Amino acid sequence: TDRRVELDEYEMARVDAELQRLQALLPGRPTASITYFVPDERKNGGSYQTVAGEVKRIDALAGMIQMTDRQCIPISDVFSIEIIP
């Protein structure tokens, strides 16, 4: 298992800016590569996973990014977002 990396203010601002950019592109079903932390259910720590695919919606109230394949990613666990042109 890996430790969760705590993002500093600069990194949080970078992720937030990419989320806003992604939100603006949503009507066109943008493709993105998202790296996020997945906590281990049995012990401290977890692992980082990267998924790539079309983003269906961003639900700020629920704190989730929903992909077109129905996978949901908690915004609080996002480490990085890369929008794929």
N, CA, C and O of each residue as an XYZ file, in Angstrom:
340
protein
N       0.837     -1.189      0.000
C       0.000      0.000      0.000
C       0.877      1.246      0.000
O       2.006      1.234      0.489
N       0.336      2.303     -0.552
C       1.013      3.598     -0.589
C       0.337      4.537      0.397
O      -0.812      4.331      0.787
N       1.064      5.563      0.788
C       0.463      6.604      1.603
C      -0.214      7.615      0.704
O       0.228      7.863     -0.418
N      -1.282      8.190      1.201
C      -1.965      9.260      0.462
C      -1.065     10.489      0.491
O      -0.561     10.878      1.544
N      -0.871     11.093     -0.675
C      -0.088     12.309     -0.778
C      -1.025     13.484     -0.501
O      -2.049     13.647     -1.164
N      -0.661     14.295      0.484
C      -1.470     15.480      0.788
C      -1.052     16.589     -0.168
O       0.118     16.965     -0.223
N      -2.014     17.105     -0.917
C      -1.724     18.161     -1.881
C      -1.548     19.494     -1.171
O      -2.294     19.819     -0.247
N      -0.541     20.275     -1.614
C      -0.384     21.618     -1.055
C      -1.333     22.571     -1.793
O      -2.047     22.151     -2.703
N      -1.339     23.837     -1.406
C      -2.272     24.794     -1.990
C      -2.103     24.921     -3.498
O      -3.088     25.016     -4.231
N      -0.858     24.923     -3.961
C      -0.593     25.054     -5.391
C      -1.172     23.856     -6.158
O      -1.815     24.023     -7.195
N      -0.935     22.655     -5.634
C      -1.428     21.444     -6.299
C      -2.948     21.378     -6.273
O      -3.564     20.949     -7.249
N      -3.571     21.806     -5.149
C      -5.040     21.816     -5.072
C      -5.613     22.815     -6.082
O      -6.640     22.549     -6.706
N      -4.953     23.957     -6.239
C      -5.401     24.957     -7.210
C      -5.277     24.410     -8.630
O      -6.125     24.683     -9.480
N      -4.220     23.637     -8.888
C      -4.011     23.031    -10.210
C      -5.124     22.033    -10.519
O      -5.674     22.050    -11.621
N      -5.463     21.171     -9.574
C      -6.539     20.196     -9.758
C      -7.871     20.922     -9.933
O      -8.678     20.544    -10.782
N      -8.103     21.964     -9.130
C      -9.352     22.720     -9.229
C      -9.477     23.391    -10.601
O     -10.558     23.406    -11.189
N      -8.373     23.944    -11.108
C      -8.398     24.593    -12.425
C      -8.720     23.578    -13.519
O      -9.471     23.884    -14.445
N      -8.158     22.375    -13.420
C      -8.439     21.334    -14.415
C      -9.895     20.875    -14.321
O     -10.527     20.599    -15.341
N     -10.427     20.792    -13.100
C     -11.841     20.432    -12.924
C     -12.748     21.478    -13.577
O     -13.734     21.135    -14.229
N     -12.409     22.748    -13.398
C     -13.212     23.812    -14.005
C     -13.125     23.754    -15.526
O     -14.122     23.953    -16.220
N     -11.924     23.480    -16.042
C     -11.756     23.348    -17.492
C     -12.573     22.178    -18.017
O     -13.222     22.271    -19.058
N     -12.530     21.074    -17.276
C     -13.288     19.883    -17.644
C     -14.790     20.178    -17.634
O     -15.520     19.748    -18.527
N     -15.245     20.915    -16.616
C     -16.660     21.286    -16.509
C     -17.091     22.092    -17.737
O     -18.183     21.882    -18.264
N     -16.242     23.006    -18.190
C     -16.571     23.831    -19.352
C     -16.664     22.997    -20.632
O     -17.404     23.348    -21.552
N     -15.912     21.894    -20.690
C     -15.896     21.039    -21.882
C     -16.959     19.942    -21.852
O     -17.124     19.215    -22.832
N     -17.683     19.814    -20.734
C     -18.625     18.705    -20.547
C     -19.644     18.487    -21.663
O     -19.907     17.333    -21.999
N     -20.228     19.518    -22.252
C     -21.217     19.240    -23.306
C     -20.655     18.396    -24.456
O     -21.405     17.703    -25.143
N     -19.360     18.455    -24.658
C     -18.742     17.683    -25.745
C     -18.163     16.348    -25.303
O     -17.406     15.726    -26.048
N     -18.511     15.894    -24.086
C     -18.006     14.622    -23.542
C     -16.475     14.521    -23.663
O     -15.965     13.700    -24.426
N     -15.751     15.353    -22.913
C     -14.288     15.351    -23.007
C     -13.686     14.041    -22.501
O     -14.266     13.354    -21.660
N     -12.526     13.719    -23.027
C     -11.774     12.553    -22.574
C     -10.689     13.049    -21.624
O     -10.006     14.035    -21.901
N     -10.543     12.353    -20.506
C      -9.547     12.766    -19.520
C      -8.885     11.549    -18.905
O      -9.455     10.459    -18.848
N      -7.667     11.772    -18.447
C      -6.935     10.772    -17.680
C      -6.893     11.301    -16.250
O      -6.345     12.373    -15.992
N      -7.474     10.543    -15.324
C      -7.591     10.988    -13.941
C      -6.865     10.005    -13.026
O      -7.135      8.804    -13.040
N      -5.941     10.538    -12.231
C      -5.227      9.726    -11.251
C      -5.812     10.069     -9.883
O      -5.915     11.238     -9.512
N      -6.190      9.033     -9.143
C      -6.822      9.254     -7.846
C      -6.420      8.171     -6.853
O      -5.959      7.093     -7.230
N      -6.608      8.487     -5.575
C      -6.234      7.587     -4.483
C      -7.401      6.673     -4.145
O      -8.534      7.127     -3.985
N      -7.116      5.387     -4.038
C      -8.121      4.395     -3.644
C      -7.679      3.813     -2.297
O      -6.697      3.072     -2.236
N      -8.400      4.144     -1.213
C      -8.011      3.632      0.101
C      -8.125      2.107      0.167
O      -9.021      1.513     -0.434
N      -7.205      1.486      0.905
C      -7.248      0.049      1.132
C      -8.307     -0.213      2.193
O      -8.354      0.475      3.212
N      -9.149     -1.199      1.958
C     -10.239     -1.485      2.896
C      -9.771     -2.157      4.180
O     -10.462     -2.098      5.197
N      -8.607     -2.793      4.142
C      -8.170     -3.585      5.292
C      -7.094     -2.924      6.150
O      -6.979     -3.222      7.339
N      -6.308     -2.031      5.558
C      -5.214     -1.429      6.332
C      -5.016      0.021      5.905
O      -5.622      0.496      4.945
N      -4.150      0.706      6.644
C      -3.862      2.102      6.325
C      -3.202      2.197      4.964
O      -2.473      1.297      4.546
N      -3.465      3.291      4.285
C      -2.864      3.492      2.974
C      -3.826      3.085      1.872
O      -5.038      3.008      2.071
N      -3.259      2.831      0.719
C      -4.054      2.460     -0.440
C      -3.177      2.486     -1.668
O      -1.977      2.223     -1.587
N      -3.770      2.804     -2.811
C      -2.988      2.855     -4.039
C      -3.528      3.943     -4.948
O      -4.679      4.362     -4.829
N      -2.684      4.387     -5.849
C      -3.101      5.367     -6.846
C      -3.453      4.628     -8.122
O      -2.701      3.769     -8.584
N      -4.604      4.970     -8.688
C      -5.045      4.369     -9.939
C      -5.297      5.478    -10.943
O      -5.675      6.593    -10.582
N      -5.083      5.155    -12.200
C      -5.348      6.106    -13.273
C      -6.381      5.501    -14.205
O      -6.246      4.359    -14.646
N      -7.412      6.274    -14.499
C      -8.426      5.852    -15.453
C      -8.470      6.889    -16.566
O      -8.266      8.081    -16.339
N      -8.737      6.414    -17.755
C      -8.888      7.314    -18.892
C     -10.212      6.993    -19.552
O     -10.559      5.827    -19.739
N     -10.939      8.019    -19.900
C     -12.223      7.808    -20.555
C     -12.986      9.110    -20.669
O     -12.490     10.180    -20.316
N     -14.212      8.994    -21.171
C     -15.062     10.163    -21.333
C     -15.719     10.515    -20.013
O     -16.215      9.644    -19.298
N     -15.717     11.794    -19.699
C     -16.349     12.286    -18.482
C     -17.799     12.637    -18.802
O     -18.077     13.411    -19.717
N     -18.717     12.055    -18.032
C     -20.141     12.290    -18.260
C     -20.619     13.534    -17.517
O     -21.300     14.389    -18.083
N     -20.242     13.619    -16.216
C     -20.663     14.782    -15.439
C     -19.791     14.951    -14.208
O     -19.124     14.023    -13.749
N     -19.822     16.161    -13.698
C     -19.131     16.470    -12.454
C     -20.215     16.938    -11.484
O     -20.881     17.945    -11.724
N     -20.384     16.204    -10.397
C     -21.392     16.529     -9.393
C     -20.685     17.139     -8.188
O     -20.187     16.424     -7.318
N     -20.648     18.465     -8.149
C     -19.939     19.155     -7.072
C     -20.599     18.922     -5.719
O     -19.906     18.828     -4.705
N     -21.927     18.827     -5.687
C     -22.627     18.618     -4.414
C     -22.288     17.255     -3.812
O     -22.048     17.143     -2.610
N     -22.270     16.227     -4.652
C     -21.930     14.882     -4.170
C     -20.420     14.675     -4.123
O     -19.943     13.710     -3.524
N     -19.661     15.583     -4.757
C     -18.202     15.461     -4.760
C     -17.708     14.311     -5.617
O     -16.750     13.630     -5.252
N     -18.366     14.085     -6.775
C     -18.008     12.954     -7.637
C     -17.822     13.369     -9.089
O     -18.474     14.288     -9.585
N     -16.920     12.668     -9.750
C     -16.769     12.763    -11.200
C     -17.326     11.459    -11.741
O     -16.879     10.380    -11.353
N     -18.298     11.555    -12.635
C     -18.890     10.346    -13.210
C     -18.403     10.189    -14.642
O     -18.485     11.113    -15.451
N     -17.891      8.993    -14.937
C     -17.417      8.687    -16.273
C     -18.570      8.056    -17.062
O     -19.558      7.620    -16.472
N     -18.445      8.008    -18.397
C     -19.517      7.420    -19.210
C     -19.657      5.927    -18.965
O     -20.714      5.363    -19.246
N     -18.612      5.262    -18.443
C     -18.711      3.835    -18.130
C     -19.301      3.590    -16.733
O     -19.225      2.484    -16.199
N     -19.888      4.646    -16.157
C     -20.553      4.632    -14.843
C     -19.607      4.589    -13.657
O     -20.066      4.515    -12.517
N     -18.323      4.633    -13.883
C     -17.369      4.682    -12.783
C     -17.445      6.066    -12.147
O     -17.503      7.078    -12.846
N     -17.443      6.100    -10.818
C     -17.493      7.367    -10.085
C     -16.198      7.552     -9.304
O     -15.723      6.639     -8.629
N     -15.645      8.744     -9.410
C     -14.377      9.057     -8.753
C     -14.628     10.194     -7.761
O     -15.109     11.257     -8.154
N     -14.308      9.984     -6.483
C     -14.480     11.060     -5.503
C     -13.511     12.206     -5.810
O     -12.308     11.990     -5.954
N     -14.044     13.412     -5.905
C     -13.200     14.575     -6.211
C     -12.126     14.753     -5.142
O     -11.007     15.161     -5.455
N     -12.447     14.456     -3.895
C     -11.481     14.627     -2.800
C     -10.280     13.687     -2.926
O      -9.242     13.930     -2.310
N     -10.408     12.620     -3.713
C      -9.310     11.669     -3.886
C      -8.486     11.919     -5.148
O      -7.504     11.218     -5.392
N      -8.878     12.912     -5.952
C      -8.184     13.174     -7.217
C      -6.799     13.750     -6.942
O      -6.638     14.687     -6.160
N      -5.807     13.166     -7.606
C      -4.424     13.629     -7.494
C      -4.065     14.489     -8.709
O      -3.407     15.520     -8.574
N      -4.503     14.055     -9.900
C      -4.218     14.842    -11.096
C      -5.244     14.537    -12.177
O      -5.838     13.459    -12.216
N      -5.435     15.520    -13.053
C      -6.338     15.386    -14.202
C      -5.601     15.873    -15.429
O      -5.011     16.953    -15.431
N      -5.641     15.070    -16.463
C      -5.070     15.479    -17.739
C      -6.171     15.357    -18.792
O      -6.683     14.267    -19.049
N      -6.523     16.483    -19.393
C      -7.539     16.471    -20.443
C      -6.874     16.046    -21.734
O      -5.878     16.634    -22.157
N      -7.430     15.019    -22.356
C      -6.851     14.459    -23.572
C      -7.568     15.081    -24.783
O      -8.778     14.926    -24.948
N      -6.797     15.787    -25.622
C      -7.432     16.443    -26.782
C      -7.999     15.470    -27.775
O      -8.558     15.881    -28.792
